[in-house]
Amino acid sequence: MKKLINLLSVFFLVSVYGQQTPASKQNRSILFINATVHTGEGIVLYKSAVGFENGKITYVGNSENPPAFDEVIDATDKHIYPGFIATNSTLGLVEVDAVRATSDVDELGDFLPHVRTAIAYDAESKIVESMRPNGVLVAQVAPRGGRISGSSSVMQMDAWNWEDAIIKEDEGIHLNWPRPYSRGRYWLGEDPSLKVNKNYLSNIQKLKTFIENAKVYDPKQNPVHLPYQAMKGLFEGSKTIYLHATDEKQIVDGISYLKKIGLNSIVLVGGNDSPKHIKFLKENNIAVIVSRPHRLPDSEDEDPKQSFKLASQLIDAGVLISIDVSGRMERMYTRNLPFYAGSFAAHGIDKEVALQLITLNPAKILGIEDRLGSITKGKDATLFICEGDALDMRTNIIHHAFIGGREISLKTHQTELWKRYSNKYKSK
């Protein structure tokens, strides 16, 4: 019995200290003065002030004659940015890749629009916690796997549970368009060279059958068909379809079909070949969540710098874009979101335009621009104050961060390790 009590005590302590206590609701109005304010709308305000009360921004303007606030903080030589927004992430769905019990990123089956990431989101994740010191305060949490992976939701990064974390619930459904070409699995001894997918047309037909059955589904039907029911929002216009497609045939075939059946809210995810069809994308009003720039070329003859040029090619043509962080070690690499934007800035786009890729643009794509994405009066006070350039890992140091006006902790497992080893080498 004594052993059991001791074990329970250890478990209790681990549970208590495993998660930082989420910040309390804002109870005092706060004003930062003399700051450089990056609005997220392509505008920079110098020696300016930002104030917020009850979780909302109430003042953006001159530092000299602002209205009265409970607390005034001098932010001279500091920068204020809107909280960064990660799109198509899997934050909170996997904690340790090698431990199956901590992974809830996909489900068995091909057509799973009713699978919801919101209820699988782990608000106690140490990985989620580690996003905040780099300014990533909001994320679209999306599923993986299957032909239709499931429904994504927009979550904030400081919450007691998944219900508290939700900003926008079940806002979109993720569709993986079949690949017209495939490579053999070299680790199983298959030929790794690129070859035509013989099942491409049959895979598309299965997909079309499912979607068209969902379109004519009667929601009053008993018993309820959950997958078809989850699709209704697409045809009613309340949900977005996220089309995951890379090469040009996937892009054209996928968008053409979705438009043909009456879906207008379409976002292309990946779209490495999208610059080849810019006119087509603009004609169909398609936003693109582009792949992160730090990746290998898709083919042997591709320009090695094409992944860095992709953003500028689309922006120059007037296409609305954000940044995708999916791929190898995607959850850990999400903390590098601002530095991906900085890499795009180094290859053809203005720094403030690059900032929009992780602030206002994703807010527009996700349908939350009325609340987030810019330092604007009336929006949520989800922002941070730092020294240095937030898009440059060499200079970015965040001092304060707020989600809905709540000042959140910037301590993480990573910062504890940094302190530990900094002290170790300082003492030598």
C-alpha positions as CSV (number, residue, x, y, z in Angstrom):
1,M,0.0,0.0,0.0
2,K,2.8,2.4,0.9
3,K,4.5,1.6,-2.4
4,L,1.3,2.4,-4.2
5,I,1.0,5.8,-2.4
6,N,4.6,6.7,-3.3
7,L,4.0,5.8,-6.9
8,L,0.9,7.9,-7.0
9,S,2.7,10.8,-5.4
10,V,5.4,10.6,-8.1
11,F,2.7,10.5,-10.8
12,F,1.0,13.5,-9.3
13,L,4.2,15.5,-9.2
14,V,5.0,14.6,-12.8
15,S,1.5,15.6,-13.8
16,V,1.7,18.9,-12.0
17,Y,5.0,20.0,-13.3
18,G,4.6,18.5,-16.8
19,Q,2.4,21.4,-17.9
20,Q,2.8,25.0,-17.2
21,T,-0.3,26.6,-15.7
22,P,-2.1,28.6,-18.5
23,A,-2.1,32.3,-18.0
24,S,-5.1,34.0,-16.2
25,K,-7.5,36.3,-17.9
26,Q,-6.3,39.8,-18.4
27,N,-7.5,42.0,-15.5
28,R,-5.4,45.2,-16.0
29,S,-5.1,47.3,-19.1
30,I,-1.5,47.4,-20.6
31,L,0.2,49.9,-22.8
32,F,3.6,49.5,-24.5
33,I,5.1,52.8,-25.7
34,N,8.1,53.9,-27.9
35,A,8.1,50.6,-29.8
36,T,8.6,49.7,-33.4
37,V,5.2,48.2,-34.4
38,H,5.1,45.7,-37.3
39,T,1.3,45.7,-38.0
40,G,1.3,42.6,-40.1
41,E,-0.4,44.6,-42.9
42,G,2.9,45.7,-44.5
43,I,3.2,48.8,-42.4
44,V,5.8,49.7,-39.8
45,L,5.0,52.3,-37.1
46,Y,8.0,53.8,-35.4
47,K,8.1,55.1,-31.8
48,S,4.5,54.0,-31.5
49,A,2.2,52.6,-28.8
50,V,0.0,49.5,-28.5
51,G,-2.5,49.1,-25.7
52,F,-5.0,46.4,-24.9
53,E,-7.7,45.7,-22.4
54,N,-10.0,42.7,-21.7
55,G,-8.1,40.8,-24.3
56,K,-8.7,43.2,-27.2
57,I,-6.4,45.8,-28.7
58,T,-7.9,49.2,-27.9
59,Y,-5.1,51.6,-29.0
60,V,-2.5,51.7,-31.8
61,G,-1.0,55.1,-32.3
62,N,1.3,57.8,-31.0
63,S,3.3,57.3,-27.8
64,E,3.1,61.0,-26.8
65,N,-0.6,61.4,-25.9
66,P,-2.2,58.0,-25.5
67,P,-5.3,57.3,-23.3
68,A,-4.8,56.2,-19.7
69,F,-3.9,52.6,-19.0
70,D,-3.3,50.7,-15.7
71,E,0.2,49.7,-16.7
72,V,2.6,51.5,-19.0
73,I,5.8,49.8,-20.2
74,D,8.6,51.5,-22.1
75,A,9.5,49.4,-25.1
76,T,12.3,51.6,-26.5
77,D,14.4,49.6,-29.0
78,K,11.8,46.8,-28.9
79,H,9.6,45.5,-31.6
80,I,5.9,44.5,-31.4
81,Y,4.6,41.8,-33.8
82,P,1.3,40.0,-34.2
83,G,1.3,36.4,-33.0
84,F,2.5,34.1,-35.7
85,I,0.1,31.6,-37.1
86,A,1.2,28.1,-38.3
87,T,-1.0,26.5,-41.1
88,N,-1.3,22.8,-41.8
89,S,0.5,21.8,-38.6
90,T,0.2,18.7,-36.5
91,L,1.1,20.4,-33.2
92,G,-0.5,18.7,-30.2
93,L,-1.2,15.4,-32.1
94,V,2.1,13.7,-31.6
95,E,4.4,14.0,-28.6
96,V,7.1,11.4,-29.2
97,D,7.3,9.9,-32.7
98,A,8.8,6.6,-31.5
99,V,6.0,6.1,-28.9
100,R,2.9,5.0,-30.6
101,A,0.7,5.8,-27.6
102,T,1.5,9.5,-28.0
103,S,0.6,9.7,-31.7
104,D,-2.9,10.6,-32.8
105,V,-2.2,12.2,-36.1
106,D,-4.1,9.8,-38.4
107,E,-6.7,7.1,-38.4
108,L,-7.2,3.8,-40.3
109,G,-9.2,4.2,-43.5
110,D,-9.3,6.3,-46.6
111,F,-12.4,8.6,-46.3
112,L,-12.5,10.1,-42.8
113,P,-13.9,13.7,-43.0
114,H,-15.6,13.1,-39.6
115,V,-12.3,12.6,-37.8
116,R,-11.6,15.7,-35.8
117,T,-8.2,16.9,-34.7
118,A,-9.7,19.2,-32.1
119,I,-10.6,16.5,-29.7
120,A,-7.2,14.8,-30.2
121,Y,-5.2,18.0,-29.4
122,D,-3.0,17.7,-26.4
123,A,-2.9,21.1,-24.6
124,E,-0.2,19.8,-22.2
125,S,2.2,19.0,-25.0
126,K,5.8,20.2,-24.3
127,I,6.2,20.6,-28.1
128,V,3.3,23.0,-28.3
129,E,4.8,24.9,-25.3
130,S,8.2,25.2,-27.1
131,M,6.6,27.2,-30.0
132,R,5.9,30.3,-27.9
133,P,9.4,31.6,-27.4
134,N,9.6,32.1,-31.2
135,G,6.3,33.9,-31.4
136,V,4.2,31.0,-32.8
137,L,1.0,31.5,-30.7
138,V,-1.7,30.1,-33.0
139,A,-1.8,27.0,-35.2
140,Q,-4.1,25.2,-37.6
141,V,-4.0,21.6,-36.4
142,A,-4.6,19.3,-39.3
143,P,-4.8,15.5,-39.7
144,R,-2.7,13.3,-41.9
145,G,-3.2,10.0,-43.8
146,G,-5.9,8.5,-46.0
147,R,-7.5,10.1,-49.1
148,I,-9.7,12.5,-47.0
149,S,-7.7,12.8,-43.7
150,G,-10.3,14.6,-41.5
151,S,-11.2,18.0,-40.2
152,S,-8.8,20.7,-38.9
153,S,-9.3,23.3,-36.2
154,V,-7.5,26.5,-35.3
155,M,-6.0,26.4,-31.8
156,Q,-4.1,28.8,-29.5
157,M,-1.0,27.7,-27.7
158,D,-1.8,28.3,-24.0
159,A,-4.8,26.4,-22.7
160,W,-6.0,24.0,-20.0
161,N,-7.6,21.6,-22.6
162,W,-8.7,21.3,-26.2
163,E,-12.0,23.1,-25.6
164,D,-10.2,26.2,-24.2
165,A,-7.6,26.1,-27.0
166,I,-10.2,26.3,-29.8
167,I,-10.3,29.5,-31.9
168,K,-12.2,28.0,-34.9
169,E,-13.5,24.5,-34.7
170,D,-13.7,22.1,-37.6
171,E,-13.0,24.9,-40.1
172,G,-11.9,22.7,-43.0
173,I,-11.4,19.2,-44.5
174,H,-8.2,17.9,-45.9
175,L,-8.1,16.0,-49.2
176,N,-5.0,14.2,-50.5
177,W,-5.3,14.1,-54.3
178,P,-4.0,10.9,-55.8
179,R,-0.5,11.0,-57.3
180,P,-0.3,10.5,-61.1
181,Y,3.3,9.3,-60.6
182,S,5.0,7.3,-57.9
183,R,8.3,5.9,-56.8
184,G,9.0,2.4,-55.5
185,R,9.8,1.9,-51.8
186,Y,13.5,1.5,-52.0
187,W,13.7,0.3,-48.4
188,L,11.6,-2.7,-49.5
189,G,13.8,-3.4,-52.5
190,E,11.4,-1.8,-55.0
191,D,12.6,0.3,-58.0
192,P,12.9,3.9,-56.7
193,S,12.6,5.5,-60.1
194,L,9.6,7.6,-61.1
195,K,6.8,5.8,-62.9
196,V,3.2,6.3,-63.9
197,N,0.7,5.4,-61.2
198,K,-1.5,2.8,-63.0
199,N,-4.2,3.2,-60.4
200,Y,-4.5,7.0,-60.8
201,L,-7.8,7.1,-62.6
202,S,-9.4,4.4,-60.4
203,N,-8.3,6.2,-57.3
204,I,-9.9,9.4,-58.6
205,Q,-13.1,7.6,-59.4
206,K,-13.4,6.3,-55.8
207,L,-12.8,9.8,-54.6
208,K,-15.5,11.2,-56.9
209,T,-18.0,8.6,-55.9
210,F,-17.5,9.4,-52.2
211,I,-17.8,13.2,-52.7
212,E,-20.8,13.0,-55.0
213,N,-22.6,10.7,-52.6
214,A,-21.8,13.1,-49.8
215,K,-23.2,16.0,-51.8
216,V,-26.7,14.4,-52.2
217,Y,-26.7,13.0,-48.7
218,D,-29.9,13.8,-46.7
219,P,-28.8,14.9,-43.1
220,K,-32.2,13.7,-41.8
221,Q,-31.3,10.1,-42.8
222,N,-31.4,7.6,-39.9
223,P,-29.0,6.1,-39.0
224,V,-26.6,9.1,-39.5
225,H,-23.7,8.5,-41.9
226,L,-21.0,10.4,-40.1
227,P,-18.5,10.8,-43.0
228,Y,-21.2,12.2,-45.4
229,Q,-22.6,14.4,-42.7
230,A,-19.1,15.9,-42.0
231,M,-18.9,16.9,-45.7
232,K,-22.1,19.0,-45.7
233,G,-20.3,22.2,-44.6
234,L,-18.2,22.1,-47.8
235,F,-21.3,22.3,-50.0
236,E,-23.0,24.9,-47.7
237,G,-19.9,27.1,-47.8
238,S,-19.1,27.0,-44.0
239,K,-16.0,24.9,-44.5
240,T,-12.9,25.1,-46.6
241,I,-11.5,22.2,-48.6
242,Y,-7.7,21.9,-48.3
243,L,-6.4,20.2,-51.4
244,H,-3.0,18.6,-50.8
245,A,-1.3,18.4,-54.2
246,T,2.3,18.9,-55.3
247,D,2.8,18.5,-59.1
248,E,1.0,20.3,-61.9
249,K,-1.3,17.5,-63.0
250,Q,-2.5,17.0,-59.4
251,I,-3.1,20.7,-59.0
252,V,-5.1,21.2,-62.3
253,D,-7.1,17.9,-62.0
254,G,-7.9,18.5,-58.3
255,I,-9.0,22.1,-58.6
256,S,-10.9,21.6,-61.8
257,Y,-12.9,18.8,-60.3
258,L,-13.7,20.6,-57.0
259,K,-14.8,23.6,-58.9
260,K,-16.9,21.5,-61.2
261,I,-18.9,20.1,-58.3
262,G,-19.6,23.5,-56.8
263,L,-16.9,24.0,-54.2
264,N,-15.6,27.5,-54.1
265,S,-13.6,27.7,-50.8
266,I,-10.5,25.8,-51.9
267,V,-6.9,26.2,-50.6
268,L,-4.0,24.5,-52.2
269,V,-1.5,22.9,-49.8
270,G,2.0,22.2,-51.0
271,G,1.7,23.2,-54.6
272,N,5.4,23.0,-55.5
273,D,4.5,23.2,-59.2
274,S,2.0,26.0,-58.6
275,P,4.1,28.7,-60.4
276,K,3.5,26.8,-63.6
277,H,-0.2,27.5,-63.4
278,I,-0.5,31.0,-61.8
279,K,-3.1,32.2,-64.2
280,F,-5.2,29.1,-63.5
281,L,-4.9,29.7,-59.7
282,K,-5.9,33.4,-60.0
283,E,-8.9,32.6,-62.3
284,N,-10.2,30.2,-59.6
285,N,-9.3,32.4,-56.6
286,I,-7.1,29.8,-55.0
287,A,-4.9,30.6,-52.0
288,V,-1.7,28.5,-51.6
289,I,0.0,27.2,-48.4
290,V,3.5,26.7,-49.8
291,S,6.0,24.2,-48.6
292,R,8.7,25.3,-46.3
293,P,11.8,26.5,-48.2
294,H,14.4,24.4,-46.4
295,R,13.9,21.2,-48.4
296,L,15.5,19.2,-51.2
297,P,14.5,19.7,-54.8
298,D,11.6,17.6,-56.1
299,S,13.6,16.3,-59.1
300,E,17.1,16.0,-60.3
301,D,16.7,18.8,-62.9
302,E,15.0,21.3,-60.6
303,D,16.7,24.6,-59.7
304,P,18.2,24.0,-56.2
305,K,17.0,27.4,-55.1
306,Q,13.4,27.0,-56.4
307,S,12.0,26.2,-53.0
308,F,13.3,29.6,-51.8
309,K,12.0,31.5,-54.9
310,L,8.5,29.9,-54.8
311,A,6.9,32.5,-52.5
312,S,8.1,35.5,-54.5
313,Q,6.9,34.0,-57.7
314,L,3.4,33.6,-56.4
315,I,3.3,36.9,-54.5
316,D,4.5,38.9,-57.5
317,A,1.6,37.4,-59.4
318,G,-0.9,38.4,-56.8
319,V,-1.6,34.9,-55.2
320,L,-2.5,34.8,-51.5
321,I,0.0,32.5,-49.7
322,S,1.0,31.2,-46.3
323,I,3.7,28.7,-45.2
324,D,3.3,25.0,-44.7
325,V,5.6,23.3,-42.1
326,S,4.8,19.6,-42.9
327,G,7.4,17.0,-43.6
328,R,10.3,15.5,-41.7
329,M,10.3,16.5,-38.0
330,E,7.4,18.9,-38.8
331,R,6.2,19.4,-35.2
332,M,9.7,20.3,-33.9
333,Y,10.4,22.5,-37.0
334,T,7.3,24.5,-36.6
335,R,9.1,26.7,-34.1
336,N,11.2,27.8,-37.1
337,L,8.2,29.2,-38.9
338,P,9.4,32.9,-38.6
339,F,12.8,31.9,-39.9
340,Y,11.2,30.2,-43.0
341,A,9.5,33.5,-43.7
342,G,12.9,35.2,-43.3
343,S,14.4,32.8,-45.8
344,F,11.7,33.8,-48.3
345,A,12.5,37.4,-47.6
346,A,16.1,36.8,-48.5
347,H,15.0,35.5,-51.9
348,G,12.9,38.2,-53.5
349,I,10.2,39.6,-51.2
350,D,10.1,42.6,-48.8
351,K,10.6,41.7,-45.1
352,E,7.1,43.1,-44.1
353,V,5.5,41.1,-46.9
354,A,7.3,38.0,-45.6
355,L,5.9,38.8,-42.2
356,Q,2.4,38.6,-43.7
357,L,3.0,35.0,-44.7
358,I,2.8,34.0,-41.1
359,T,0.3,36.7,-39.8
360,L,-2.4,38.3,-41.8
361,N,-2.3,35.9,-44.8
362,P,-2.9,32.7,-42.8
363,A,-5.6,34.5,-40.8
364,K,-7.3,35.3,-44.1
365,I,-6.9,31.7,-45.4
366,L,-8.4,30.3,-42.1
367,G,-11.2,32.9,-41.9
368,I,-10.0,34.4,-38.6
369,E,-8.8,37.8,-40.0
370,D,-11.5,39.6,-37.9
371,R,-9.7,38.4,-34.7
372,L,-6.0,37.8,-35.5
373,G,-3.2,38.4,-38.0
374,S,-2.4,42.1,-37.4
375,I,-1.9,44.8,-34.8
376,T,-5.3,46.4,-35.3
377,K,-7.7,48.1,-32.9
378,G,-10.6,45.7,-32.1
379,K,-8.6,42.5,-32.7
380,D,-7.5,40.0,-30.1
381,A,-4.4,41.1,-28.2
382,T,-2.4,38.1,-29.4
383,L,1.1,39.6,-29.9
384,F,4.6,39.6,-28.6
385,I,7.4,42.1,-27.8
386,C,11.0,41.3,-28.7
387,E,14.4,42.8,-29.4
388,G,15.9,42.2,-32.8
389,D,14.3,41.0,-36.0
390,A,11.6,38.3,-35.3
391,L,12.4,36.7,-38.7
392,D,16.1,36.3,-37.9
393,M,17.1,33.6,-35.5
394,R,20.4,35.4,-34.8
395,T,18.7,38.5,-33.2
396,N,15.2,37.5,-32.1
397,I,14.7,37.5,-28.3
398,I,11.1,37.6,-27.1
399,H,10.5,39.3,-23.7
400,H,6.7,39.3,-23.5
401,A,4.0,37.3,-25.3
402,F,0.2,37.6,-25.0
403,I,-2.7,35.5,-26.2
404,G,-6.0,37.3,-25.9
405,G,-4.4,39.8,-23.6
406,R,-3.1,37.0,-21.2
407,E,0.6,37.2,-20.6
408,I,1.9,33.7,-21.2
409,S,5.0,32.0,-19.9
410,L,8.0,31.8,-22.3
411,K,9.7,29.1,-20.2
412,T,9.9,25.7,-21.9
413,H,11.9,22.5,-21.7
414,Q,14.2,24.0,-24.3
415,T,14.8,27.2,-22.4
416,E,15.7,25.2,-19.3
417,L,18.2,23.2,-21.3
418,W,19.6,26.5,-22.7
419,K,20.1,27.9,-19.2
420,R,21.6,24.7,-17.9
421,Y,24.3,24.5,-20.6
422,S,24.9,28.3,-20.8
423,N,25.7,28.2,-17.1
424,K,27.9,25.2,-17.5
425,Y,30.1,26.9,-20.1
426,K,30.1,30.3,-18.4
427,S,31.6,28.7,-15.3
428,K,34.6,27.4,-17.2
